[in-house]
Amino acid sequence: MPTTAFAVSDQDRLRLECWTRSSTISAGQRERAEVVLSVAAGRGVSGTARTLGLSRPTVIKWRDRFAADGIEGLADQPRSGRPKTIDDAQIIAATLEPPPEKLAVTHWSSRLLGRHLGIGDATVARAWRAYRVQPWRQDTFKFSTDPELEAKVRDVVGLYLNPPENAIVLCVDEKSQIQALNRTQPILPVRPGLPEKATHDYKRNGTTTLFAALEVATGTVTDRCNDRHGKAEFLDFLKHVAKTHPRRELHIVLDNYHTHKHDDVNRWLTKHPRITLHFTPTSGSWLNLVEVFFGIITRQAIRRGSFDSVKQLVAAIQAFIDAYNDRCKPFTWTKTAEDVLTRATRQPTSDARH
């Protein structure tokens, strides 16, 4: 075995020189080519090690590999350890199949699947990360079965995008069972680096129902709280909304709650033809913009509040709405009926997210 220099064919030299200039090969391959060319140039093991900043054993290893096997000797050899017995595709395929009944589980965990396949759970976890498979997660979906889905969507979206001239469009709904909760200990205020803290346990002090009518054009809210949310309370609120907006044509968007369609309500509407109700599709109450307001008041005034009584809760709700009406802005609807219907009628496929 040569100790200082050895012959390199012109073809191998050309290939090795290409390796040293290439930006697509690995740094390891480039380093091995430089070792061989340096030793072949007569610099010897020590000189090559100093020039390239490598150890003598490293230079000797690649010099001897090239001398024995040529260019092929510079390739990586199989690593030590147990050979891979199953590839990622097989792991993913097994993941997408339900676990055996004998396991009595609804979905795979990395440890269960690893034991089932005879591999380590870390191998399973790596495959899941690579393919973005998350068996522990579950999303939900719901499709409306309303036979009048298209007509109702076009009706409601049409009111938002092109409201009737000189008419007021209102979104009406009730938020029921709002609890007057009080914590068993005083709430600890927010501090730098620490969030506000409240006790997990609480005392229930009764409930109320918030009836709200959101005016689409302005974003203002008309409200009323009641102990119950039956047809009588709903009809009283409709009358309140009518008095709040006198002598104007009203178009009111509602969901399909049975009290909204009660005979008493329909008889009252017959006597007040300036008011027209528009119903969202079944399972489509998200089309009602007042639901956005309910989310706002829940986050900003109810969920983190403490109330000793229903009266105190109602006062807090009304105070919030009064302040909200002073700063409110309308919610701008941007989707066309076609955009909504495309998603509302889409069926689940095998590509559903995990």
Secondary structure, 3 states (H helix, E strand, C coil): CCCCCCCCCHHHHHHHHHHHHCCCCCHHHHHHHHHHHHHHCCCHHHHHHHHHCCCHHHHHHHHHHHHHHHHHHHCCCCCCCCCCCCCHHHHHHHHCCCCCHHHCCCCCCHHHHHHHHCCCHHHHHHHHHHHCCCCCCCCCCCCCCCCCHHHHHHHHHHHHHCCCCCEEEEEEEEEEEEEEEEECCCCECCECCECCECCCCEEEEEEEEEEEEEECCCCCEEEEEECCCCHHHHHHHHHHHHHHCCCCEEEEEECCCHHHHCHHHHHHHHHCCCEEEEECCCCCHHHCCHHHHHHHHHHHHHCCCCCCCHHHHHHHHHHHHHHHHHHCCCCCCCCCHHHHHHHHCCCCCCCCCC
